[in-house]
Amino acid sequence: MTEYSADVVVLGGGSGGYAAALRLAELGKDVVLVEKDKLGGTCLHRGCIPTKALLHAAEVADSARDAASIGVNASLTGIDPAGVRAYREGIVAKKFKGLEGLISARGIRVVRGEGSLEAGPAVRVGADLYRGADVILATGSYSRSLPGLEIGGRVLTSEQALDLDVVPQRVIVLGGGVIGVEFASVWRSFGVDVTIVEALPHLLPAEDVASSKALERAFRKRGIEFRLGRRFDSARQDEQGITVVLDDGAELSADYVLVAVGRGPATAGLGYEEAGVVLDRGFVQTDERLRTAAAHVWAVGDIVPGLQLAHRGFQQGIFVAEEIAGLSPVLVSDSDVPRVAYSHPEVASVGLTEAQAQDRYGSEAVRAYEYNLAGNGRSEIIGTSGIVKIVRRVDGPVVGAHLVGDRVGELITEAQLAVGWEAHPEDIAPFVHAHPTQSEALGEAFLALAGKPLHAL
């Protein structure tokens, strides 16, 4: 056994882990980064980046299919799965090469192999031990399944769905969260018959109900079917396809089933509890500064209870790096982290839903305004419908923003600033939004809540 030492050892090279390593190196720390697979983790290789590449391919397919409606002579003759895959893998490869170069340029030592936590603190990789004055746990998450449903054959997680080399005719999606609606959107754009099964009353059930209903209307118009308030009971598959039985006895048949019921924390068998880290249902328990119960051991990203988003893990990695360096950084609360489903149409939000705001402040102390994108010139030009909904405290700040429509994910940063800085609509209303842009829809909502609507009655 060989023992090494460093200022900080980071276990996991995904969004949270590599962000922590980069910031620590920038702050002059000697860093060891342990990763069993590829730097960039799920987000770069099997999640955020490749799925958004698929969604862009889907957008191009829709544009070609509908080109005649705007006077462009084009047609969609089919989808080339191999070509889409090559496009997707090319983007991932470029991003991966760039990340490896950045890690190398910062002088971060990368150890390839599966690591486990030991008291000290330290991380063991094979026969070698890497001791750090501090250790950061950033081991990410895995795709969950359902009781009685084994992954394999015609039952896919998002990872296997990315690698499909065919465009199926029919797909059942179990789960109407972000992963489920994004894959449903892609497949429908590729001409697939899609049915989503969601146990809760709405698609994207964590979002404001107005956003969920707007997405449901858009999906219904696109021909995406969904069964809400229904649960998976059983499934049987053969060479011809797969049949899913729901809790009401209904049977659905398809070529494949996508299991999109969330992600679990990747913490099992890594020595966490033996080293003094407290787990609850697999999630690492931390204090408000992301310290675990084990001295000088921190946790970031999907293994920490809360939103499982790459940019949340990224921010937490930077936070812990600065905390270790004694900079007393500010941690962004989960409610102030922007959330985007990149389906067609997109759904974006930050802050509290109207119901959450009413629960926190009382129904009489909350006011919401909903602006329809039908009144927005840029949205009309690009052919999207949707809403912008702003939630504020009466005579107080903006506490939530909820948007539905193509490309509205690009608008969420302005809304995040409004919520994060506790701006009043009256503070924002005087600022001018460029015309014609979709950002004007946010401006109209702020104007309305400030008592001076311009393009709305």
Secondary structure, DSSP 8 states (H G I E B T S, - for coil): --EEEEEEEEE--SHHHHHHHHHHHHTT--EEEEESS-TTHHHHHHSHHHHHHHHHHHHHHHHHHTGGGGT---------HHHHHHHHHHHHHHHHHHHHHHHHHTT-EEEES-EEEETTTEEEETTEEEEEEEEEE---EEE---TT---BTTEE-HHHHHT--S--SEEEEE--SHHHHHHHHHHHHTT-EEEEEESSSSSSTTS-HHHHHHHHHHHHHHT-EEEET--EEEEEE-SS-EEEEETTS-EEEESEEEE-S-EEE--TTSSTGGGT--EETTEE---TTSB-SSTTEEE-GGGSSS---HHHHHHHHHHHHHHHTT-------GGGS-EEE-SSS-EEEEE--HHHHHHHH-GGGEEEEEEEGGG-HHHHHHT---EEEEEEETTS-EEEEEEESTTGGGGHHHHHHHHHTT--HHHHTTS---TT-THHHHHHHHHHHTT--SS--
